[in-house]
Structures are given as C-alpha cells and as structure tokens.
Amino acid sequence: MSRNIFKAKQYATSKVYRSRPQELKGSIEERPNVPQGIMTKCPGCGRVIYTKLLIKIHKMCECGYYFKVSANERLAMVMDEDTFMEMDQHLTTRDPLNFPGYGDKLVKTQTQTGLVDGLVTGKGLICGIPTYIGVMDASFFMGSMGTAIGEKLTRVFEKATDERLPVIVFTASGGARMQEGIFSLMQMAKVSASVAKHSAEGLLYITVLTDPTTGGVTASFAMLGDIILAEPGALIGFAGPRVIEQTIGQKLPEGFQRAEFLLEHGFVDRIVTRDKLRDTLGALLKLHYREEKVQPMGGT
C-alpha cells in the first residue's frame, strides 16, 4: 500500500517558542518612553525631525515644506532679541452679534492658544531699526479678522503715523470672521483708512503674505503694502481655488493663487524664504530709514 504523502505531519513545539510571547511582552514594557512632542513628522516627505532642531531651522523641512508658525515664534524669528514690546494685549471682542456659542468658543480657543485674539501687535527693533509690527496667528479661528483685530491694526498704524515709524504686517487668515458679520467686514475699510493716513505721511508699510492669506484680509490691508513679500508656496487670494472652479466651471492653471503665480503676474514684489526674511526686512527698513524723524524706542 502506498504512503499518503498529503498526510499532515506532526511537529514538536519547543519550549523556547512557547515562552516567546511572554519575553516579547516584557521587552515592550521595557522600551523607553519618548515624551510627546519631542519629534515632529513632516507632512510633506514623512521625515522625522527633532522639534527643537525644527525651531532652529525656522520650521522649514529639507523637502520645502513650511510648518505653521505661531505669532510669538514669528516675532522671535525677525525681531532683535529683547526689544519687542507688545501693545493692546488684552483687547478682545465683545461678541457684537451675540452669536450662538461664539463666546464659549472664544474662551476655549484663548485657553488652547494662549492668545486673546488672532493678532499680536507691538513695537521693537529689526536689525536696529525701530518699527511697529503686527503678526496674525492662524491657530486662532484660522486668523479670521474680527473687531479686535481691526482695532489693534488701526491703533498700530495710528501710533506709527504719530511717531513716523514704518509698519510691518504678517498676514495669515481665512478672511472675515463670520460670527461677527457686518462688524467684521467694516474692519476692511477701517484698517485701510488708517493705512492711507500712514501712507500720506510718506511712511513705509511692508506686508508679508504667509499661508494662507485669503478673503477680506487679502481684499484690504494685505495688498496695500508699499512692498509686498510672500513666503514660498503661500496660498494668496480672495475666494479659494475650489470655489472659483465651481463658479466658473473651468479648471484653473497649475499653481493658481500660490505665491509663485502671483509673483509672475506682478501681485507680489518678492518671495523670501524664512531664513532670509529677517535680513531682507532689515535691509528694506535701512533703505527707508530717516533718523531725524524717528522717535526713540521709549517715545509714545
């Protein structure tokens, strides 16, 4: 009789293999506990970077991806050390429309971000030149412009006009804040009027457009700068590309509304990488600096 070659064979199970699950469990428990936030993964290329190193390299990955930057991080990148003096840091909205749930959401966002609203303003030195500066923070309601932001920017331009100082504004916004309705839209005209008065005195205004700069911010003070700079790849426009495509029923050109596209079509003066931004701003300020008309840092 022939042997059944398909008969299942019996194999002895070693004690070593039977004990492996327990050994593996022990090894997992003994792995070092890496603190959360010590490493950051780049969404662009997947590279893992030490968070402290990422801050030192201006939050730019080698692949060209730009991480989001908070207002305080931005100020640390461009201002001379220990010269920045914040103004109107407690100015906040009064919820003019009593929009349902807006008050609670404001408090929650303030707690999470440590900001009172989506703009930090103040005065300091850049490469030794005194200037007023405003930096929008996209982590606060996507940098949307409400009454508090409009008032803070207006005060910056008024102060700068009185002291005959330049103004630099970093934009990062999804547009007007819908929870404040028409009061938000009014800030477009309000800030633009203060920019016009500042310009009428022959004073310098520089805007730096970061990702994203859209809506009512683009349609007002963002594009009113005497010199308009932008970060690489920043989305800049009024309505978003998808909205435009759905409205006109056509496919938009490659890179439409990105900083490079706007530079090519004359809407932006120069694209500057983050590591070169401080030196570029310093050079522009020195070029327009008029010492005899500028008050000292302690002036009001």
GULO-895051 format. One record per residue (C-alpha): x, y, z; residue in one letter; residue number from 1. Coordinates in pm, 1 decimal, decimal comma. Example, Ala and Ser with C-alpha at 12.3 -4.5 7.8 and 13.67 -1.06 7.14 Angstrom:
<tibas>
@c1 = 1230,0&c2 = -450,0&c3 = 780,0&resn = A&resi = 1
@c1 = 1367,0&c2 = -106,0&c3 = 714,0&resn = S&resi = 2
</tibas>
This chain:
<tibas>
@c1 = 0,0&c2 = 0,0&c3 = 0,0&resn = M&resi = 1
@c1 = 134,0&c2 = 341,0&c3 = -97,1&resn = S&resi = 2
@c1 = 201,2&c2 = 603,7&c3 = 171,1&resn = R&resi = 3
@c1 = -27,5&c2 = 909,9&c3 = 187,4&resn = N&resi = 4
@c1 = 211,7&c2 = 1189,2&c3 = 106,8&resn = I&resi = 5
@c1 = -53,7&c2 = 1451,4&c3 = 187,6&resn = F&resi = 6
@c1 = -96,0&c2 = 1342,6&c3 = 548,0&resn = K&resi = 7
@c1 = -34,4&c2 = 1626,0&c3 = 788,9&resn = A&resi = 8
@c1 = 294,1&c2 = 1598,7&c3 = 971,8&resn = K&resi = 9
@c1 = 321,7&c2 = 1647,5&c3 = 1345,2&resn = Q&resi = 10
@c1 = 587,9&c2 = 1890,4&c3 = 1464,3&resn = Y&resi = 11
@c1 = 710,9&c2 = 1919,4&c3 = 1820,2&resn = A&resi = 12
@c1 = 667,2&c2 = 2262,0&c3 = 1975,1&resn = T&resi = 13
@c1 = 978,7&c2 = 2382,0&c3 = 2152,2&resn = S&resi = 14
@c1 = 958,1&c2 = 2536,2&c3 = 2498,5&resn = K&resi = 15
@c1 = 1162,0&c2 = 2823,9&c3 = 2363,7&resn = V&resi = 16
@c1 = 889,5&c2 = 2919,8&c3 = 2116,2&resn = Y&resi = 17
@c1 = 616,8&c2 = 2868,4&c3 = 2372,8&resn = R&resi = 18
@c1 = 786,4&c2 = 3117,3&c3 = 2602,6&resn = S&resi = 19
@c1 = 847,3&c2 = 3389,1&c3 = 2339,8&resn = R&resi = 20
@c1 = 517,0&c2 = 3579,2&c3 = 2382,5&resn = P&resi = 21
@c1 = 597,4&c2 = 3645,4&c3 = 2748,9&resn = Q&resi = 22
@c1 = 951,7&c2 = 3753,6&c3 = 2662,0&resn = E&resi = 23
@c1 = 826,6&c2 = 3989,8&c3 = 2391,9&resn = L&resi = 24
@c1 = 573,8&c2 = 4138,5&c3 = 2629,1&resn = K&resi = 25
@c1 = 846,4&c2 = 4210,6&c3 = 2878,3&resn = G&resi = 26
@c1 = 1067,7&c2 = 4373,4&c3 = 2616,7&resn = S&resi = 27
@c1 = 782,4&c2 = 4602,6&c3 = 2505,9&resn = I&resi = 28
@c1 = 724,5&c2 = 4716,9&c3 = 2862,1&resn = E&resi = 29
@c1 = 1095,5&c2 = 4794,5&c3 = 2898,9&resn = E&resi = 30
@c1 = 1108,1&c2 = 5020,5&c3 = 2589,4&resn = R&resi = 31
@c1 = 1197,7&c2 = 5382,9&c3 = 2668,3&resn = P&resi = 32
@c1 = 905,2&c2 = 5621,8&c3 = 2699,5&resn = N&resi = 33
@c1 = 964,2&c2 = 5902,3&c3 = 2444,2&resn = V&resi = 34
@c1 = 798,2&c2 = 6228,4&c3 = 2562,1&resn = P&resi = 35
@c1 = 521,4&c2 = 6352,4&c3 = 2336,9&resn = Q&resi = 36
@c1 = 622,0&c2 = 6638,6&c3 = 2110,2&resn = G&resi = 37
@c1 = 995,7&c2 = 6568,9&c3 = 2112,7&resn = I&resi = 38
@c1 = 980,1&c2 = 6463,7&c3 = 1747,2&resn = M&resi = 39
@c1 = 780,5&c2 = 6611,7&c3 = 1458,5&resn = T&resi = 40
@c1 = 691,2&c2 = 6434,4&c3 = 1134,5&resn = K&resi = 41
@c1 = 692,9&c2 = 6633,3&c3 = 812,5&resn = C&resi = 42
@c1 = 359,8&c2 = 6601,6&c3 = 627,2&resn = P&resi = 43
@c1 = 542,6&c2 = 6669,8&c3 = 301,6&resn = G&resi = 44
@c1 = 806,4&c2 = 6396,5&c3 = 294,2&resn = C&resi = 45
@c1 = 744,5&c2 = 6194,0&c3 = 610,3&resn = G&resi = 46
@c1 = 1083,0&c2 = 6281,4&c3 = 760,6&resn = R&resi = 47
@c1 = 1100,1&c2 = 6280,1&c3 = 1140,9&resn = V&resi = 48
@c1 = 1272,5&c2 = 6585,7&c3 = 1284,7&resn = I&resi = 49
@c1 = 1368,7&c2 = 6682,4&c3 = 1639,9&resn = Y&resi = 50
@c1 = 1124,5&c2 = 6956,9&c3 = 1739,5&resn = T&resi = 51
@c1 = 1399,8&c2 = 7172,9&c3 = 1890,1&resn = K&resi = 52
@c1 = 1601,4&c2 = 7143,9&c3 = 1569,2&resn = L&resi = 53
@c1 = 1291,1&c2 = 7229,3&c3 = 1365,3&resn = L&resi = 54
@c1 = 1254,0&c2 = 7557,8&c3 = 1553,4&resn = I&resi = 55
@c1 = 1621,1&c2 = 7641,6&c3 = 1494,8&resn = K&resi = 56
@c1 = 1579,0&c2 = 7593,8&c3 = 1118,4&resn = I&resi = 57
@c1 = 1274,6&c2 = 7825,1&c3 = 1112,2&resn = H&resi = 58
@c1 = 1030,4&c2 = 7533,5&c3 = 1083,6&resn = K&resi = 59
@c1 = 1135,2&c2 = 7453,1&c3 = 727,3&resn = M&resi = 60
@c1 = 1187,1&c2 = 7095,5&c3 = 612,3&resn = C&resi = 61
@c1 = 1454,4&c2 = 6999,2&c3 = 359,2&resn = E&resi = 62
@c1 = 1177,6&c2 = 6893,7&c3 = 119,3&resn = C&resi = 63
@c1 = 1049,8&c2 = 7252,7&c3 = 108,6&resn = G&resi = 64
@c1 = 750,6&c2 = 7205,2&c3 = 336,8&resn = Y&resi = 65
@c1 = 674,0&c2 = 7502,4&c3 = 563,8&resn = Y&resi = 66
@c1 = 528,2&c2 = 7422,2&c3 = 905,2&resn = F&resi = 67
@c1 = 278,1&c2 = 7664,7&c3 = 1056,2&resn = K&resi = 68
@c1 = 437,9&c2 = 7930,9&c3 = 1274,3&resn = V&resi = 69
@c1 = 273,0&c2 = 8096,3&c3 = 1574,7&resn = S&resi = 70
@c1 = 276,0&c2 = 8473,1&c3 = 1618,0&resn = A&resi = 71
@c1 = 528,0&c2 = 8455,1&c3 = 1902,0&resn = N&resi = 72
@c1 = 756,5&c2 = 8223,2&c3 = 1703,9&resn = E&resi = 73
@c1 = 740,2&c2 = 8462,5&c3 = 1411,2&resn = R&resi = 74
@c1 = 834,2&c2 = 8757,5&c3 = 1630,8&resn = L&resi = 75
@c1 = 1130,9&c2 = 8564,2&c3 = 1770,4&resn = A&resi = 76
@c1 = 1248,9&c2 = 8495,9&c3 = 1414,5&resn = M&resi = 77
@c1 = 1252,2&c2 = 8856,4&c3 = 1293,5&resn = V&resi = 78
@c1 = 1282,0&c2 = 9090,5&c3 = 1593,6&resn = M&resi = 79
@c1 = 1605,1&c2 = 9187,3&c3 = 1768,1&resn = D&resi = 80
@c1 = 1630,7&c2 = 8997,1&c3 = 2095,3&resn = E&resi = 81
@c1 = 1452,0&c2 = 9152,2&c3 = 2395,1&resn = D&resi = 82
@c1 = 1331,1&c2 = 9459,0&c3 = 2202,5&resn = T&resi = 83
@c1 = 968,8&c2 = 9371,5&c3 = 2129,2&resn = F&resi = 84
@c1 = 706,4&c2 = 9547,3&c3 = 2342,3&resn = M&resi = 85
@c1 = 353,2&c2 = 9418,1&c3 = 2292,9&resn = E&resi = 86
@c1 = 61,4&c2 = 9659,3&c3 = 2286,8&resn = M&resi = 87
@c1 = -314,7&c2 = 9610,1&c3 = 2338,5&resn = D&resi = 88
@c1 = -252,1&c2 = 9253,1&c3 = 2454,7&resn = Q&resi = 89
@c1 = -583,4&c2 = 9242,5&c3 = 2646,4&resn = H&resi = 90
@c1 = -800,6&c2 = 9380,9&c3 = 2368,1&resn = L&resi = 91
@c1 = -1073,1&c2 = 9130,9&c3 = 2276,8&resn = T&resi = 92
@c1 = -1410,1&c2 = 9119,9&c3 = 2103,3&resn = T&resi = 93
@c1 = -1740,1&c2 = 9178,6&c3 = 2287,8&resn = R&resi = 94
@c1 = -1932,0&c2 = 8936,0&c3 = 2060,9&resn = D&resi = 95
@c1 = -2131,0&c2 = 9218,1&c3 = 1893,5&resn = P&resi = 96
@c1 = -2399,4&c2 = 8989,3&c3 = 1744,1&resn = L&resi = 97
@c1 = -2438,4&c2 = 8757,9&c3 = 2044,7&resn = N&resi = 98
@c1 = -2369,7&c2 = 8476,3&c3 = 1800,3&resn = F&resi = 99
@c1 = -2480,7&c2 = 8139,1&c3 = 1947,4&resn = P&resi = 100
@c1 = -2187,9&c2 = 7954,2&c3 = 2103,9&resn = G&resi = 101
@c1 = -1932,6&c2 = 8216,3&c3 = 1996,1&resn = Y&resi = 102
@c1 = -1848,8&c2 = 8329,8&c3 = 2348,6&resn = G&resi = 103
@c1 = -1775,2&c2 = 7975,4&c3 = 2468,9&resn = D&resi = 104
@c1 = -1568,5&c2 = 7901,7&c3 = 2159,2&resn = K&resi = 105
@c1 = -1368,1&c2 = 8220,9&c3 = 2212,6&resn = L&resi = 106
@c1 = -1281,0&c2 = 8123,3&c3 = 2569,1&resn = V&resi = 107
@c1 = -1185,6&c2 = 7770,8&c3 = 2459,8&resn = K&resi = 108
@c1 = -961,5&c2 = 7900,0&c3 = 2178,4&resn = T&resi = 109
@c1 = -799,8&c2 = 8156,0&c3 = 2407,5&resn = Q&resi = 110
@c1 = -721,1&c2 = 7879,6&c3 = 2656,5&resn = T&resi = 111
@c1 = -578,9&c2 = 7648,0&c3 = 2390,4&resn = Q&resi = 112
@c1 = -362,0&c2 = 7906,6&c3 = 2213,7&resn = T&resi = 113
@c1 = -269,8&c2 = 8143,1&c3 = 2496,1&resn = G&resi = 114
@c1 = -379,0&c2 = 8432,4&c3 = 2274,3&resn = L&resi = 115
@c1 = -655,5&c2 = 8685,1&c3 = 2334,8&resn = V&resi = 116
@c1 = -725,2&c2 = 8707,7&c3 = 1960,2&resn = D&resi = 117
@c1 = -563,1&c2 = 8618,6&c3 = 1629,4&resn = G&resi = 118
@c1 = -318,4&c2 = 8910,7&c3 = 1610,8&resn = L&resi = 119
@c1 = -17,5&c2 = 9017,9&c3 = 1815,1&resn = V&resi = 120
@c1 = 93,3&c2 = 9379,5&c3 = 1774,0&resn = T&resi = 121
@c1 = 371,1&c2 = 9589,9&c3 = 1918,7&resn = G&resi = 122
@c1 = 691,1&c2 = 9783,7&c3 = 1865,2&resn = K&resi = 123
@c1 = 1052,8&c2 = 9675,7&c3 = 1851,1&resn = G&resi = 124
@c1 = 1377,5&c2 = 9670,4&c3 = 1657,5&resn = L&resi = 125
@c1 = 1464,1&c2 = 9479,5&c3 = 1341,7&resn = I&resi = 126
@c1 = 1836,5&c2 = 9499,9&c3 = 1266,2&resn = C&resi = 127
@c1 = 1846,2&c2 = 9803,4&c3 = 1492,9&resn = G&resi = 128
@c1 = 1564,4&c2 = 9991,5&c3 = 1317,0&resn = I&resi = 129
@c1 = 1253,9&c2 = 10077,5&c3 = 1525,3&resn = P&resi = 130
@c1 = 928,8&c2 = 9960,0&c3 = 1369,6&resn = T&resi = 131
@c1 = 571,4&c2 = 9871,0&c3 = 1453,0&resn = Y&resi = 132
@c1 = 467,1&c2 = 9518,1&c3 = 1369,6&resn = I&resi = 133
@c1 = 154,2&c2 = 9304,5&c3 = 1358,5&resn = G&resi = 134
@c1 = 157,2&c2 = 8926,1&c3 = 1324,3&resn = V&resi = 135
@c1 = -155,6&c2 = 8721,7&c3 = 1256,3&resn = M&resi = 136
@c1 = -183,2&c2 = 8372,0&c3 = 1404,1&resn = D&resi = 137
@c1 = -376,0&c2 = 8112,5&c3 = 1202,7&resn = A&resi = 138
@c1 = -425,0&c2 = 7890,0&c3 = 1507,4&resn = S&resi = 139
@c1 = -683,5&c2 = 8137,7&c3 = 1642,0&resn = F&resi = 140
@c1 = -1007,4&c2 = 8098,3&c3 = 1440,5&resn = F&resi = 141
@c1 = -791,2&c2 = 8044,5&c3 = 1130,3&resn = M&resi = 142
@c1 = -665,6&c2 = 8401,9&c3 = 1168,7&resn = G&resi = 143
@c1 = -1008,4&c2 = 8535,6&c3 = 1079,1&resn = S&resi = 144
@c1 = -1044,9&c2 = 8913,1&c3 = 1106,9&resn = M&resi = 145
@c1 = -1287,5&c2 = 9036,6&c3 = 1370,5&resn = G&resi = 146
@c1 = -1340,8&c2 = 9366,3&c3 = 1550,0&resn = T&resi = 147
@c1 = -1046,3&c2 = 9313,4&c3 = 1785,7&resn = A&resi = 148
@c1 = -800,5&c2 = 9252,6&c3 = 1501,1&resn = I&resi = 149
@c1 = -930,5&c2 = 9554,3&c3 = 1310,5&resn = G&resi = 150
@c1 = -896,7&c2 = 9778,9&c3 = 1614,8&resn = E&resi = 151
@c1 = -548,4&c2 = 9655,4&c3 = 1700,5&resn = K&resi = 152
@c1 = -421,7&c2 = 9710,3&c3 = 1345,7&resn = L&resi = 153
@c1 = -578,0&c2 = 10056,1&c3 = 1331,3&resn = T&resi = 154
@c1 = -402,1&c2 = 10154,0&c3 = 1653,8&resn = R&resi = 155
@c1 = -70,1&c2 = 10025,3&c3 = 1515,6&resn = V&resi = 156
@c1 = -96,0&c2 = 10249,3&c3 = 1208,7&resn = F&resi = 157
@c1 = -209,9&c2 = 10547,1&c3 = 1414,9&resn = E&resi = 158
@c1 = 83,2&c2 = 10507,3&c3 = 1655,5&resn = K&resi = 159
@c1 = 326,8&c2 = 10458,7&c3 = 1369,6&resn = A&resi = 160
@c1 = 193,6&c2 = 10768,6&c3 = 1192,8&resn = T&resi = 161
@c1 = 231,6&c2 = 10980,6&c3 = 1507,4&resn = D&resi = 162
@c1 = 588,1&c2 = 10856,7&c3 = 1564,7&resn = E&resi = 163
@c1 = 676,9&c2 = 10848,1&c3 = 1193,1&resn = R&resi = 164
@c1 = 773,3&c2 = 10482,5&c3 = 1202,4&resn = L&resi = 165
@c1 = 734,1&c2 = 10203,7&c3 = 946,8&resn = P&resi = 166
@c1 = 483,0&c2 = 9919,3&c3 = 984,4&resn = V&resi = 167
@c1 = 527,9&c2 = 9550,6&c3 = 901,3&resn = I&resi = 168
@c1 = 228,0&c2 = 9315,4&c3 = 897,0&resn = V&resi = 169
@c1 = 245,3&c2 = 8936,7&c3 = 861,9&resn = F&resi = 170
@c1 = -84,3&c2 = 8805,8&c3 = 727,0&resn = T&resi = 171
@c1 = -228,4&c2 = 8458,6&c3 = 783,5&resn = A&resi = 172
@c1 = -605,3&c2 = 8449,5&c3 = 757,7&resn = S&resi = 173
@c1 = -909,0&c2 = 8272,0&c3 = 622,8&resn = G&resi = 174
@c1 = -1083,4&c2 = 8609,2&c3 = 582,7&resn = G&resi = 175
@c1 = -1352,2&c2 = 8794,3&c3 = 778,8&resn = A&resi = 176
@c1 = -1488,7&c2 = 8630,3&c3 = 1094,8&resn = R&resi = 177
@c1 = -1842,0&c2 = 8514,4&c3 = 1017,0&resn = M&resi = 178
@c1 = -1950,1&c2 = 8519,4&c3 = 1383,7&resn = Q&resi = 179
@c1 = -1916,0&c2 = 8898,9&c3 = 1380,3&resn = E&resi = 180
@c1 = -2093,2&c2 = 8955,5&c3 = 1049,4&resn = G&resi = 181
@c1 = -2100,4&c2 = 9311,0&c3 = 915,0&resn = I&resi = 182
@c1 = -1887,0&c2 = 9431,8&c3 = 1208,1&resn = F&resi = 183
@c1 = -1606,7&c2 = 9214,0&c3 = 1076,5&resn = S&resi = 184
@c1 = -1644,4&c2 = 9340,1&c3 = 719,8&resn = L&resi = 185
@c1 = -1630,4&c2 = 9700,8&c3 = 847,1&resn = M&resi = 186
@c1 = -1271,5&c2 = 9637,2&c3 = 959,9&resn = Q&resi = 187
@c1 = -1162,9&c2 = 9620,7&c3 = 595,1&resn = M&resi = 188
@c1 = -1246,3&c2 = 9988,6&c3 = 542,0&resn = A&resi = 189
@c1 = -1137,3&c2 = 10089,1&c3 = 892,0&resn = K&resi = 190
@c1 = -786,0&c2 = 9944,9&c3 = 863,1&resn = V&resi = 191
@c1 = -749,3&c2 = 10058,6&c3 = 500,4&resn = S&resi = 192
@c1 = -826,3&c2 = 10418,4&c3 = 607,8&resn = A&resi = 193
@c1 = -554,3&c2 = 10408,2&c3 = 872,8&resn = S&resi = 194
@c1 = -311,7&c2 = 10263,7&c3 = 614,1&resn = V&resi = 195
@c1 = -395,3&c2 = 10555,0&c3 = 379,6&resn = A&resi = 196
@c1 = -318,4&c2 = 10813,7&c3 = 650,4&resn = K&resi = 197
@c1 = 11,9&c2 = 10640,3&c3 = 725,7&resn = H&resi = 198
@c1 = 97,8&c2 = 10635,3&c3 = 353,8&resn = S&resi = 199
@c1 = 5,0&c2 = 11003,1&c3 = 311,1&resn = A&resi = 200
@c1 = 286,9&c2 = 11087,9&c3 = 553,3&resn = E&resi = 201
@c1 = 534,0&c2 = 10912,0&c3 = 323,5&resn = G&resi = 202
@c1 = 592,5&c2 = 10626,9&c3 = 569,3&resn = L&resi = 203
@c1 = 684,9&c2 = 10269,6&c3 = 480,2&resn = L&resi = 204
@c1 = 439,3&c2 = 9980,4&c3 = 503,4&resn = Y&resi = 205
@c1 = 556,4&c2 = 9623,6&c3 = 431,1&resn = I&resi = 206
@c1 = 328,2&c2 = 9321,5&c3 = 415,8&resn = T&resi = 207
@c1 = 449,6&c2 = 8962,9&c3 = 435,2&resn = V&resi = 208
@c1 = 190,6&c2 = 8719,6&c3 = 299,3&resn = L&resi = 209
@c1 = 200,9&c2 = 8373,7&c3 = 455,0&resn = T&resi = 210
@c1 = -9,0&c2 = 8062,1&c3 = 402,2&resn = D&resi = 211
@c1 = -299,7&c2 = 8121,9&c3 = 381,8&resn = P&resi = 212
@c1 = -390,7&c2 = 8485,3&c3 = 310,6&resn = T&resi = 213
@c1 = -746,5&c2 = 8494,4&c3 = 180,0&resn = T&resi = 214
@c1 = -1085,5&c2 = 8666,1&c3 = 192,6&resn = G&resi = 215
@c1 = -1135,6&c2 = 9013,4&c3 = 336,8&resn = G&resi = 216
@c1 = -774,9&c2 = 9036,0&c3 = 458,6&resn = V&resi = 217
@c1 = -646,9&c2 = 8997,5&c3 = 101,3&resn = T&resi = 218
@c1 = -912,2&c2 = 9241,7&c3 = -21,8&resn = A&resi = 219
@c1 = -791,6&c2 = 9510,9&c3 = 218,5&resn = S&resi = 220
@c1 = -469,8&c2 = 9571,0&c3 = 412,5&resn = F&resi = 221
@c1 = -274,8&c2 = 9264,4&c3 = 293,1&resn = A&resi = 222
@c1 = -239,3&c2 = 9401,2&c3 = -60,6&resn = M&resi = 223
@c1 = -192,0&c2 = 9767,3&c3 = 35,5&resn = L&resi = 224
@c1 = 174,2&c2 = 9742,0&c3 = 129,7&resn = G&resi = 225
@c1 = 432,3&c2 = 9962,4&c3 = -38,1&resn = D&resi = 226
@c1 = 638,2&c2 = 9643,5&c3 = -59,9&resn = I&resi = 227
@c1 = 464,4&c2 = 9304,9&c3 = -67,6&resn = I&resi = 228
@c1 = 668,4&c2 = 8998,3&c3 = 24,5&resn = L&resi = 229
@c1 = 547,5&c2 = 8639,1&c3 = 39,9&resn = A&resi = 230
@c1 = 665,2&c2 = 8303,8&c3 = 170,3&resn = E&resi = 231
@c1 = 718,7&c2 = 8024,5&c3 = -84,2&resn = P&resi = 232
@c1 = 404,9&c2 = 7833,2&c3 = -176,5&resn = G&resi = 233
@c1 = 169,3&c2 = 8056,2&c3 = 23,7&resn = A&resi = 234
@c1 = -196,3&c2 = 8048,3&c3 = -82,1&resn = L&resi = 235
@c1 = -298,6&c2 = 8407,3&c3 = -159,4&resn = I&resi = 236
@c1 = -635,2&c2 = 8511,9&c3 = -297,0&resn = G&resi = 237
@c1 = -992,2&c2 = 8617,9&c3 = -226,0&resn = F&resi = 238
@c1 = -1208,1&c2 = 8310,6&c3 = -287,0&resn = A&resi = 239
@c1 = -1042,5&c2 = 7968,8&c3 = -272,8&resn = G&resi = 240
@c1 = -946,5&c2 = 7777,0&c3 = -589,7&resn = P&resi = 241
@c1 = -1221,8&c2 = 7516,1&c3 = -544,8&resn = R&resi = 242
@c1 = -1487,8&c2 = 7785,2&c3 = -508,3&resn = V&resi = 243
@c1 = -1365,6&c2 = 7960,7&c3 = -822,9&resn = I&resi = 244
@c1 = -1359,3&c2 = 7637,2&c3 = -1023,8&resn = E&resi = 245
@c1 = -1713,6&c2 = 7550,9&c3 = -916,6&resn = Q&resi = 246
@c1 = -1830,8&c2 = 7904,6&c3 = -1002,8&resn = T&resi = 247
@c1 = -1675,8&c2 = 7938,8&c3 = -1349,4&resn = I&resi = 248
@c1 = -1690,5&c2 = 7570,6&c3 = -1440,1&resn = G&resi = 249
@c1 = -1329,0&c2 = 7566,6&c3 = -1557,0&resn = Q&resi = 250
@c1 = -1005,9&c2 = 7410,3&c3 = -1440,9&resn = K&resi = 251
@c1 = -761,9&c2 = 7667,5&c3 = -1302,7&resn = L&resi = 252
@c1 = -394,5&c2 = 7689,4&c3 = -1410,1&resn = P&resi = 253
@c1 = -137,5&c2 = 7485,1&c3 = -1217,5&resn = E&resi = 254
@c1 = -27,4&c2 = 7668,2&c3 = -901,8&resn = G&resi = 255
@c1 = -305,4&c2 = 7926,3&c3 = -930,6&resn = F&resi = 256
@c1 = -313,9&c2 = 8164,1&c3 = -628,7&resn = Q&resi = 257
@c1 = 19,0&c2 = 8040,3&c3 = -496,8&resn = R&resi = 258
@c1 = 291,6&c2 = 8293,5&c3 = -420,1&resn = A&resi = 259
@c1 = 496,4&c2 = 8197,6&c3 = -725,6&resn = E&resi = 260
@c1 = 196,1&c2 = 8250,9&c3 = -956,1&resn = F&resi = 261
@c1 = 129,5&c2 = 8594,5&c3 = -804,4&resn = L&resi = 262
@c1 = 494,4&c2 = 8694,3&c3 = -836,5&resn = L&resi = 263
@c1 = 487,6&c2 = 8601,1&c3 = -1205,1&resn = E&resi = 264
@c1 = 176,6&c2 = 8815,5&c3 = -1257,8&resn = H&resi = 265
@c1 = 300,7&c2 = 9119,2&c3 = -1064,7&resn = G&resi = 266
@c1 = 92,3&c2 = 9096,7&c3 = -745,7&resn = F&resi = 267
@c1 = 391,5&c2 = 9020,5&c3 = -521,8&resn = V&resi = 268
@c1 = 726,9&c2 = 9200,2&c3 = -523,3&resn = D&resi = 269
@c1 = 943,2&c2 = 8916,8&c3 = -394,7&resn = R&resi = 270
@c1 = 927,8&c2 = 8566,9&c3 = -247,8&resn = I&resi = 271
@c1 = 1153,9&c2 = 8530,2&c3 = 56,7&resn = V&resi = 272
@c1 = 1235,7&c2 = 8212,3&c3 = 248,1&resn = T&resi = 273
@c1 = 1203,1&c2 = 8226,7&c3 = 625,8&resn = R&resi = 274
@c1 = 1574,9&c2 = 8203,7&c3 = 692,8&resn = D&resi = 275
@c1 = 1633,6&c2 = 8514,7&c3 = 477,7&resn = K&resi = 276
@c1 = 1329,6&c2 = 8712,3&c3 = 597,4&resn = L&resi = 277
@c1 = 1486,3&c2 = 8899,5&c3 = 888,9&resn = R&resi = 278
@c1 = 1783,1&c2 = 9018,3&c3 = 680,2&resn = D&resi = 279
@c1 = 1552,6&c2 = 9118,0&c3 = 394,6&resn = T&resi = 280
@c1 = 1326,6&c2 = 9321,0&c3 = 623,1&resn = L&resi = 281
@c1 = 1629,3&c2 = 9481,0&c3 = 787,5&resn = G&resi = 282
@c1 = 1772,0&c2 = 9584,5&c3 = 451,3&resn = A&resi = 283
@c1 = 1439,7&c2 = 9735,6&c3 = 341,1&resn = L&resi = 284
@c1 = 1399,0&c2 = 9925,6&c3 = 667,4&resn = L&resi = 285
@c1 = 1753,0&c2 = 10065,4&c3 = 649,5&resn = K&resi = 286
@c1 = 1693,1&c2 = 10174,1&c3 = 291,7&resn = L&resi = 287
@c1 = 1391,7&c2 = 10383,5&c3 = 401,3&resn = H&resi = 288
@c1 = 1523,3&c2 = 10486,4&c3 = 744,1&resn = Y&resi = 289
@c1 = 1516,5&c2 = 10858,5&c3 = 822,0&resn = R&resi = 290
@c1 = 1681,6&c2 = 10904,4&c3 = 1158,4&resn = E&resi = 291
@c1 = 1596,7&c2 = 11269,9&c3 = 1209,2&resn = E&resi = 292
@c1 = 1223,3&c2 = 11199,7&c3 = 1202,1&resn = K&resi = 293
@c1 = 1214,4&c2 = 10883,2&c3 = 1412,6&resn = V&resi = 294
@c1 = 1145,2&c2 = 10899,3&c3 = 1784,3&resn = Q&resi = 295
@c1 = 1345,9&c2 = 10679,4&c3 = 2024,8&resn = P&resi = 296
@c1 = 1207,7&c2 = 10343,8&c3 = 2136,4&resn = M&resi = 297
@c1 = 1064,1&c2 = 10495,1&c3 = 2453,1&resn = G&resi = 298
@c1 = 854,8&c2 = 10750,2&c3 = 2261,0&resn = G&resi = 299
@c1 = 474,1&c2 = 10739,8&c3 = 2274,9&resn = T&resi = 300
</tibas>
